[in-house]
Amino acid sequence: MSQSSARPLPEVASGSSDWPAQVAGAFYPAIAADIRTLVTEMATGVVSPAIDPKIVVVPHAGLRFCGRVAVSALLPLARRKEPVRRVVIFGPAHRLGFDGLAIHPATRWLTPLGPLGVAAGLAERLPFARALPEAFLGEHALEVPLVVLQALMPTAVEILPVLVGNAAPDMVADALRQLWGGPETVIVISSDLSHFLTQPDAQRRDRATSARIEDLAGEGLTAADACGFRPLAAALRIAASHDMRVTTLALATSADAGGDPERVVGYGGWAFEYAARARLADADRRQILLAAMAGLQVAAASGGCMPELRSTAALSPVLATRKATFVTLLRDGRLRGCIGSTQPHRPLIGDAFVNAVKAGFGDPRFPPLAPGDLAGLHLSVSILSHRRPMAAGQEDDVIQALEPDRDGLILQDGGRSALFLPSVWASIPDARHFVRQLRNKAGIPVDRWSPTMRAFRFRTESFAADMVEVTPSMLGPLQVVPAAADSVS
């Protein structure tokens, strides 16, 4: 958990540029070989999706309790396409209360796995942070994730550790902006989740916190949700501004690792990547498409009733993370149905499954599909990034800000709303016509621009396939079961 056993702290020679390990032997083994063995054991069976993180959130408790979640969170960094050369890590201060941000003047951090060099000159970008070495005495929030990362990384990295005290949200967010860097730099946010609740209560609270992270909604997070709520909330704000996509990699508690179920600590791991560059693995794409096709088959055989999607085994983390999707059905290149979600509220594979069935049987523009209508359908799935508000004081504000062929658009006014996917640019390439056609679709008058109009842009990852007959063996751990439910429409 987050406590260490009482023990003397390492002494530091006056003027030393090395900072010794503070919690080796308490939060993790003191011997390098034992650390590597433990991390290897924790990594066994971990499914690491094909993602390219810029930000990760990782727990920092004793490795006996949080190690598997910590490895799940950090393993994608070790497998990134672009090698990581610099790790900027923010974590909450546990041992000393102070205002603002603290850095350590040492030029190297020592762990049983060897030294970690501190990035030269990087701290100078934070003139509002102060050197406060006493805040790092006995502190585990930064050291534990760094040791796990050392054990996982194939090459050495330089670091900048930052402790967050009672800091204003704007200060932490500004610090992240100053240290953001390019593809060589990753941001690590160190935080545990709920503390000292019963197992059921902790699981409920942590699931709610996870949903907020997936929604990039950090406003209102408190210490009851996550001990590192300040850097976590700031990271979510920055991630939203950069249009990032979140994957929940792991969620567990100390009770899952043998701790007291009446007094648990929650742990979670998340990865954030740029939505414009994100791409699911081919296996995950195939699983989504097959599930959607199977849903259409079963619904067609049951008169349009929504079937149930079940899983007999753990799915890839990206499929289990909540994301918003649109599913488009085409026949001979012409629209045959399109339904979707504008905001995430279901796991990715479940959202695509439901929207596929609704596109086939619940789109009011078309009659419901019959069993004989499935052959020849072309099914496309679009994963939406988080929608970002646009300036919408005038129509030209929206038109000039749009990026043709890349941006999707949502318009809302007076209780009416409509959405165009980026694929619509292929048939409406002119930005002004694009906006006006969307207004017409929403039933918003096109002869004047309302002062209450709201506009949002988003990006998509899209993939498609022609309809095939899906057998149970093709679905792997998934099952599509007919449900005695009302018609989708």
C-alpha positions as CSV (number, residue, x, y, z in Angstrom):
1,M,0.0,0.0,0.0
2,S,1.1,3.6,0.4
3,Q,2.8,3.1,3.8
4,S,6.4,2.0,4.3
5,S,7.9,0.4,7.3
6,A,9.8,2.6,9.8
7,R,13.4,2.6,9.0
8,P,16.3,5.0,9.0
9,L,16.5,7.3,5.9
10,P,19.6,7.2,3.7
11,E,22.1,10.0,4.6
12,V,23.3,12.4,1.9
13,A,26.7,13.9,2.0
14,S,26.7,17.7,2.0
15,G,26.9,19.1,-1.5
16,S,26.4,15.7,-3.1
17,S,24.9,15.7,-6.6
18,D,23.6,12.1,-6.1
19,W,20.2,11.4,-4.5
20,P,20.1,8.0,-2.9
21,A,17.1,5.6,-3.0
22,Q,14.7,6.4,-0.2
23,V,12.4,3.5,-0.1
24,A,14.4,0.5,-1.4
25,G,13.8,-2.5,0.8
26,A,10.4,-1.1,1.9
27,F,8.3,-0.4,-1.1
28,Y,10.3,-2.6,-3.5
29,P,13.3,-5.0,-3.1
30,A,16.7,-3.5,-2.3
31,I,18.6,-5.9,-4.6
32,A,18.6,-5.3,-8.4
33,A,18.1,-8.9,-9.3
34,D,15.1,-9.2,-7.0
35,I,13.5,-6.1,-8.5
36,R,13.9,-7.5,-12.0
37,T,12.5,-10.9,-11.0
38,L,9.5,-9.2,-9.3
39,V,8.8,-7.0,-12.3
40,T,9.1,-9.9,-14.7
41,E,6.6,-11.9,-12.5
42,M,4.2,-8.9,-12.5
43,A,4.4,-8.6,-16.3
44,T,3.5,-12.2,-16.9
45,G,0.1,-12.3,-18.7
46,V,-0.2,-8.5,-19.0
47,V,-1.8,-7.6,-22.3
48,S,0.0,-4.5,-23.6
49,P,-2.0,-3.0,-26.5
50,A,-0.4,-1.4,-29.5
51,I,-0.5,2.2,-28.3
52,D,2.0,5.1,-28.4
53,P,1.6,7.0,-25.1
54,K,2.6,10.6,-24.5
55,I,1.2,10.5,-20.9
56,V,0.8,7.6,-18.5
57,V,-0.8,7.4,-15.1
58,V,0.8,4.9,-12.8
59,P,0.4,3.9,-9.1
60,H,3.2,4.2,-6.6
61,A,2.4,1.9,-3.7
62,G,4.5,-1.0,-2.6
63,L,5.1,-3.3,-5.5
64,R,3.7,-6.3,-3.7
65,F,0.3,-4.5,-4.0
66,C,0.4,-2.3,-7.1
67,G,3.1,-3.9,-9.1
68,R,0.9,-5.5,-11.7
69,V,-1.0,-2.3,-12.4
70,A,2.3,-0.3,-12.5
71,V,3.8,-2.7,-15.0
72,S,0.6,-2.6,-17.1
73,A,0.8,1.3,-17.2
74,L,4.5,1.5,-17.9
75,L,5.0,-1.4,-20.3
76,P,3.6,0.6,-23.3
77,L,6.4,3.1,-22.8
78,A,9.0,0.4,-23.1
79,R,7.4,-0.7,-26.4
80,R,6.8,2.8,-27.9
81,K,7.6,3.2,-31.6
82,E,9.5,6.4,-30.8
83,P,12.1,5.6,-28.2
84,V,11.7,7.4,-24.9
85,R,14.7,9.5,-23.9
86,R,13.2,11.7,-21.2
87,V,10.7,11.0,-18.5
88,V,9.0,14.0,-16.7
89,I,7.3,12.6,-13.6
90,F,4.8,14.4,-11.4
91,G,3.6,13.0,-8.1
92,P,2.0,14.1,-4.8
93,A,4.1,15.0,-1.8
94,H,3.3,12.6,1.1
95,R,6.0,13.5,3.7
96,L,6.1,17.3,3.8
97,G,3.5,19.9,3.3
98,F,4.4,22.9,1.1
99,D,2.8,25.2,-1.4
100,G,3.5,24.9,-5.1
101,L,6.0,22.6,-6.9
102,A,9.3,21.2,-5.6
103,I,12.3,19.9,-7.5
104,H,15.5,18.3,-6.2
105,P,18.9,19.8,-6.9
106,A,20.6,16.5,-7.4
107,T,21.9,15.7,-10.9
108,R,21.5,11.9,-10.5
109,W,18.9,9.7,-8.7
110,L,20.4,6.4,-7.5
111,T,18.4,3.2,-7.3
112,P,19.4,-0.4,-6.9
113,L,19.2,-0.7,-10.7
114,G,21.7,2.1,-11.3
115,P,21.7,5.9,-11.6
116,L,19.1,8.0,-13.5
117,G,20.5,11.3,-14.8
118,V,18.4,14.4,-14.2
119,A,17.7,16.3,-17.4
120,A,20.1,19.2,-17.5
121,G,18.5,22.6,-17.6
122,L,15.0,21.3,-17.8
123,A,14.0,22.6,-14.3
124,E,14.9,26.1,-15.5
125,R,11.6,26.1,-17.4
126,L,9.8,26.1,-14.1
127,P,10.9,29.4,-12.4
128,F,7.9,29.1,-10.1
129,A,9.1,25.7,-8.7
130,R,11.6,25.7,-5.9
131,A,14.4,23.4,-4.9
132,L,13.2,21.7,-1.7
133,P,15.3,18.5,-1.1
134,E,13.7,18.0,2.3
135,A,10.4,17.2,0.6
136,F,11.9,14.2,-1.1
137,L,13.2,12.6,2.1
138,G,11.4,9.2,2.5
139,E,9.1,10.1,-0.5
140,H,7.9,7.1,-2.6
141,A,5.6,8.7,-5.1
142,L,8.3,9.3,-7.7
143,E,10.8,6.7,-6.9
144,V,8.6,3.6,-7.2
145,P,7.4,4.3,-10.7
146,L,10.9,5.2,-11.8
147,V,12.3,1.9,-10.5
148,V,9.6,-0.1,-12.4
149,L,10.4,1.9,-15.5
150,Q,14.1,1.2,-15.1
151,A,13.4,-2.5,-15.0
152,L,11.2,-2.4,-18.1
153,M,13.1,0.1,-20.4
154,P,15.5,-1.3,-22.9
155,T,17.7,1.8,-22.8
156,A,18.5,4.5,-20.2
157,V,16.4,7.6,-19.9
158,E,16.9,11.0,-18.3
159,I,14.4,12.2,-15.8
160,L,12.9,15.3,-14.2
161,P,11.1,14.5,-11.0
162,V,8.6,17.1,-9.7
163,L,6.7,16.9,-6.4
164,V,3.3,18.6,-6.2
165,G,2.3,20.2,-3.0
166,N,-0.7,22.5,-2.4
167,A,-0.4,23.9,-5.9
168,A,-3.1,25.8,-7.9
169,P,-4.4,23.8,-10.9
170,D,-3.2,26.5,-13.3
171,M,0.4,26.2,-12.0
172,V,0.5,22.4,-12.5
173,A,-1.0,22.7,-15.9
174,D,1.5,25.4,-16.9
175,A,4.4,23.2,-15.6
176,L,3.2,20.4,-17.8
177,R,3.1,22.7,-20.9
178,Q,6.6,23.9,-20.2
179,L,8.0,20.4,-20.0
180,W,5.8,18.8,-22.7
181,G,8.7,18.5,-25.2
182,G,8.5,16.4,-28.4
183,P,8.3,12.7,-29.1
184,E,11.4,12.1,-27.0
185,T,9.6,13.1,-23.8
186,V,6.8,11.3,-21.9
187,I,4.8,12.6,-19.0
188,V,4.3,10.2,-16.1
189,I,1.6,11.1,-13.5
190,S,2.1,9.1,-10.3
191,S,-1.1,8.6,-8.2
192,D,-2.9,5.9,-6.3
193,L,-6.8,6.1,-6.2
194,S,-9.1,5.8,-3.3
195,H,-7.7,5.1,0.2
196,F,-8.9,2.9,3.0
197,L,-12.4,2.0,1.9
198,T,-13.9,-1.5,1.8
199,Q,-13.3,-3.5,-1.3
200,P,-16.8,-2.9,-2.8
201,D,-16.8,0.8,-2.0
202,A,-13.3,1.3,-3.4
203,Q,-14.2,-0.5,-6.6
204,R,-17.3,1.7,-7.1
205,R,-15.3,4.9,-6.4
206,D,-12.4,3.9,-8.6
207,R,-14.7,2.9,-11.5
208,A,-16.2,6.3,-11.3
209,T,-12.8,7.9,-11.3
210,S,-11.7,5.8,-14.2
211,A,-14.8,7.0,-16.2
212,R,-13.8,10.6,-15.5
213,I,-10.3,9.9,-16.7
214,E,-11.6,8.3,-19.9
215,D,-13.7,11.4,-20.4
216,L,-10.8,13.7,-19.8
217,A,-12.9,15.3,-17.1
218,G,-10.5,16.3,-14.3
219,E,-12.5,19.2,-12.8
220,G,-13.8,18.3,-9.4
221,L,-11.3,15.5,-8.6
222,T,-10.4,15.4,-5.0
223,A,-8.0,13.6,-2.7
224,A,-10.8,11.1,-2.0
225,D,-10.6,10.1,-5.6
226,A,-6.8,10.0,-6.1
227,C,-3.9,11.2,-3.9
228,G,-2.3,12.7,-7.0
229,F,-5.5,14.5,-8.0
230,R,-3.7,17.8,-8.6
231,P,-1.2,16.6,-11.3
232,L,-3.9,14.1,-12.6
233,A,-6.5,16.9,-13.1
234,A,-3.9,19.1,-14.8
235,A,-2.8,16.2,-17.1
236,L,-6.5,15.6,-18.1
237,R,-6.9,19.3,-19.0
238,I,-3.8,19.3,-21.2
239,A,-4.8,16.0,-22.8
240,A,-8.1,17.4,-23.7
241,S,-6.5,20.5,-25.3
242,H,-4.2,18.2,-27.3
243,D,-7.1,15.9,-28.4
244,M,-5.7,12.8,-26.8
245,R,-7.3,9.3,-26.6
246,V,-7.3,7.4,-23.4
247,T,-6.9,3.7,-22.8
248,T,-7.5,2.2,-19.4
249,L,-4.8,-0.4,-19.0
250,A,-5.6,-1.8,-15.5
251,L,-7.8,-1.2,-12.5
252,A,-7.3,-3.1,-9.2
253,T,-7.0,-2.7,-5.4
254,S,-4.6,-3.9,-2.7
255,A,-7.2,-6.5,-1.7
256,D,-6.7,-8.1,-5.1
257,A,-3.1,-8.7,-4.1
258,G,-3.9,-10.1,-0.7
259,G,-4.4,-6.9,1.3
260,D,-7.1,-6.3,3.9
261,P,-10.4,-6.1,2.0
262,E,-11.8,-3.8,4.7
263,R,-9.1,-1.2,4.2
264,V,-7.9,-1.1,0.6
265,V,-6.1,1.3,-1.7
266,G,-7.1,1.5,-5.3
267,Y,-4.7,1.5,-8.3
268,G,-5.2,2.3,-11.9
269,G,-3.1,2.6,-15.1
270,W,-4.0,4.8,-18.1
271,A,-2.2,5.8,-21.3
272,F,-2.9,8.8,-23.4
273,E,-2.0,9.1,-27.1
274,Y,-2.7,11.7,-29.8
275,A,-6.0,10.8,-31.3
276,A,-5.0,11.9,-34.8
277,R,-2.2,9.3,-34.8
278,A,-3.9,6.6,-32.8
279,R,-4.6,3.3,-34.5
280,L,-6.0,0.1,-33.1
281,A,-4.1,-3.2,-33.7
282,D,-5.5,-5.2,-36.7
283,A,-6.7,-7.9,-34.3
284,D,-8.7,-5.4,-32.3
285,R,-10.2,-3.9,-35.5
286,R,-11.2,-7.3,-36.7
287,Q,-12.8,-8.2,-33.4
288,I,-14.9,-5.0,-33.4
289,L,-16.0,-5.6,-37.0
290,L,-16.9,-9.2,-36.5
291,A,-18.9,-8.4,-33.3
292,A,-20.8,-5.7,-35.2
293,M,-21.6,-8.1,-38.0
294,A,-22.7,-10.8,-35.7
295,G,-25.0,-8.3,-33.9
296,L,-26.6,-7.5,-37.3
297,Q,-27.1,-11.2,-38.1
298,V,-28.7,-12.0,-34.7
299,A,-30.9,-8.9,-34.8
300,A,-32.1,-9.7,-38.3
301,A,-33.0,-13.2,-37.3
302,S,-35.0,-11.9,-34.3
303,G,-37.0,-9.2,-36.0
304,G,-34.8,-6.3,-35.0
305,C,-34.4,-7.0,-31.3
306,M,-31.1,-5.8,-29.7
307,P,-29.0,-8.9,-29.0
308,E,-26.6,-9.1,-26.0
309,L,-22.8,-9.1,-26.4
310,R,-21.0,-11.2,-23.8
311,S,-17.3,-12.0,-23.2
312,T,-16.0,-15.2,-21.7
313,A,-12.5,-13.8,-21.2
314,A,-10.7,-10.5,-20.7
315,L,-10.5,-8.4,-23.8
316,S,-7.8,-6.1,-25.0
317,P,-7.7,-3.0,-22.8
318,V,-8.5,-0.8,-25.8
319,L,-11.7,-2.7,-26.4
320,A,-12.8,-2.4,-22.8
321,T,-12.2,1.4,-22.5
322,R,-15.2,3.6,-23.0
323,K,-15.1,5.4,-26.4
324,A,-17.7,6.9,-28.7
325,T,-18.3,5.4,-32.1
326,F,-20.3,5.8,-35.2
327,V,-21.2,2.9,-37.5
328,T,-22.1,3.5,-41.1
329,L,-23.7,0.9,-43.4
330,L,-23.4,1.3,-47.2
331,R,-24.9,-0.7,-50.0
332,D,-23.4,-0.1,-53.5
333,G,-21.7,3.0,-52.2
334,R,-25.0,4.5,-50.9
335,L,-25.9,5.1,-47.3
336,R,-28.1,2.4,-45.7
337,G,-27.9,3.5,-42.1
338,C,-25.7,5.5,-39.7
339,I,-26.0,5.7,-35.9
340,G,-23.5,6.7,-33.3
341,S,-22.5,8.2,-30.0
342,T,-21.1,11.7,-29.6
343,Q,-19.5,11.1,-26.2
344,P,-18.1,7.9,-24.6
345,H,-20.5,6.0,-22.3
346,R,-19.8,2.3,-23.1
347,P,-16.8,0.2,-23.7
348,L,-15.5,0.6,-27.3
349,I,-16.5,-2.8,-28.5
350,G,-19.9,-2.6,-26.9
351,D,-20.6,0.9,-28.4
352,A,-19.7,-0.3,-31.9
353,F,-21.9,-3.4,-31.4
354,V,-24.9,-1.4,-30.3
355,N,-24.5,1.3,-32.9
356,A,-24.2,-1.3,-35.7
357,V,-27.5,-2.9,-34.7
358,K,-29.1,0.5,-34.4
359,A,-27.8,1.6,-37.8
360,G,-29.4,-1.5,-39.3
361,F,-32.7,-1.4,-37.5
362,G,-33.1,2.0,-35.8
363,D,-32.1,4.6,-38.4
364,P,-35.5,6.4,-39.1
365,R,-34.4,7.3,-42.6
366,F,-34.4,3.6,-43.7
367,P,-36.6,0.5,-43.2
368,P,-35.2,-2.1,-40.8
369,L,-33.0,-4.7,-42.4
370,A,-34.4,-8.1,-43.3
371,P,-32.2,-11.3,-43.1
372,G,-31.8,-11.2,-46.9
373,D,-30.6,-7.6,-46.8
374,L,-27.3,-8.4,-45.0
375,A,-25.4,-9.7,-48.0
376,G,-23.6,-7.0,-49.8
377,L,-23.5,-4.5,-46.9
378,H,-20.3,-2.6,-46.3
379,L,-19.8,-1.8,-42.6
380,S,-17.6,1.1,-41.4
381,V,-16.7,1.9,-37.8
382,S,-15.4,5.3,-36.8
383,I,-13.9,5.9,-33.3
384,L,-14.4,9.6,-32.3
385,S,-11.9,11.6,-30.4
386,H,-13.1,13.7,-27.5
387,R,-15.0,16.6,-28.9
388,R,-13.4,20.0,-28.5
389,P,-15.4,23.3,-28.4
390,M,-14.8,25.8,-31.2
391,A,-15.3,29.5,-31.3
392,A,-18.8,29.9,-32.8
393,G,-19.7,33.6,-32.5
394,Q,-20.1,33.8,-36.3
395,E,-20.5,31.2,-39.0
396,D,-17.1,32.3,-40.5
397,D,-15.4,31.5,-37.1
398,V,-16.3,27.8,-37.6
399,I,-15.7,27.7,-41.4
400,Q,-12.2,29.2,-41.1
401,A,-11.2,26.9,-38.2
402,L,-12.3,23.7,-39.8
403,E,-9.6,21.4,-41.4
404,P,-11.3,19.8,-44.4
405,D,-10.8,16.0,-44.7
406,R,-9.7,15.8,-41.1
407,D,-12.3,17.4,-38.8
408,G,-15.7,16.1,-37.9
409,L,-18.2,18.7,-36.8
410,I,-21.1,18.8,-34.3
411,L,-23.5,21.8,-34.2
412,Q,-26.0,22.4,-31.4
413,D,-28.6,25.1,-31.0
414,G,-32.0,25.3,-29.4
415,G,-32.2,21.7,-28.4
416,R,-31.3,20.6,-32.0
417,S,-28.0,19.0,-33.0
418,A,-26.3,17.1,-35.8
419,L,-23.0,15.6,-36.6
420,F,-20.9,15.1,-39.8
421,L,-18.1,12.6,-39.7
422,P,-14.8,13.6,-41.5
423,S,-15.7,11.2,-44.3
424,V,-18.5,13.6,-45.3
425,W,-15.9,15.9,-46.8
426,A,-15.6,13.5,-49.7
427,S,-19.1,14.5,-50.8
428,I,-19.1,18.1,-49.5
429,P,-15.6,19.4,-50.0
430,D,-16.5,23.1,-49.5
431,A,-16.3,24.2,-45.8
432,R,-19.2,26.7,-46.0
433,H,-21.4,24.2,-47.7
434,F,-20.3,21.6,-45.2
435,V,-21.4,23.8,-42.3
436,R,-24.7,24.8,-43.9
437,Q,-25.6,21.3,-44.9
438,L,-25.0,20.2,-41.3
439,R,-27.3,23.0,-40.0
440,N,-29.9,21.8,-42.4
441,K,-29.5,18.3,-41.2
442,A,-30.0,19.5,-37.6
443,G,-33.1,21.5,-38.5
444,I,-31.3,24.7,-37.5
445,P,-32.3,27.7,-39.8
446,V,-29.6,28.4,-42.3
447,D,-30.7,32.0,-43.1
448,R,-29.2,33.4,-39.8
449,W,-26.5,32.5,-37.3
450,S,-27.8,32.1,-33.8
451,P,-25.9,33.7,-31.0
452,T,-26.5,30.5,-28.9
453,M,-24.9,28.2,-31.5
454,R,-22.3,25.8,-30.2
455,A,-19.8,24.0,-32.3
456,F,-17.4,21.1,-31.6
457,R,-14.7,19.5,-33.7
458,F,-13.4,15.9,-33.5
459,R,-11.2,13.4,-35.3
460,T,-11.8,9.8,-36.1
461,E,-10.1,6.5,-36.6
462,S,-12.1,4.6,-39.2
463,F,-11.9,1.1,-40.6
464,A,-14.3,-1.0,-42.6
465,A,-15.1,-4.4,-44.1
466,D,-17.7,-6.1,-46.3
467,M,-20.3,-8.1,-44.5
468,V,-19.5,-11.7,-43.9
469,E,-21.4,-14.5,-42.2
470,V,-20.0,-14.7,-38.7
471,T,-19.7,-18.1,-36.9
472,P,-19.2,-18.4,-33.2
473,S,-15.7,-19.7,-33.7
474,M,-14.8,-16.5,-35.4
475,L,-15.7,-14.4,-32.4
476,G,-13.2,-15.9,-30.0
477,P,-14.0,-14.9,-26.4
478,L,-17.2,-13.0,-27.5
479,Q,-20.7,-14.4,-27.7
480,V,-23.7,-12.7,-29.3
481,V,-26.9,-13.9,-27.6
482,P,-30.5,-13.1,-28.8
483,A,-32.3,-11.0,-26.2
484,A,-36.0,-10.9,-25.5
485,A,-36.0,-7.1,-25.8
486,D,-38.0,-4.5,-27.6
487,S,-37.3,-3.7,-31.2
488,V,-34.2,-1.5,-31.7
489,S,-36.4,1.1,-33.4
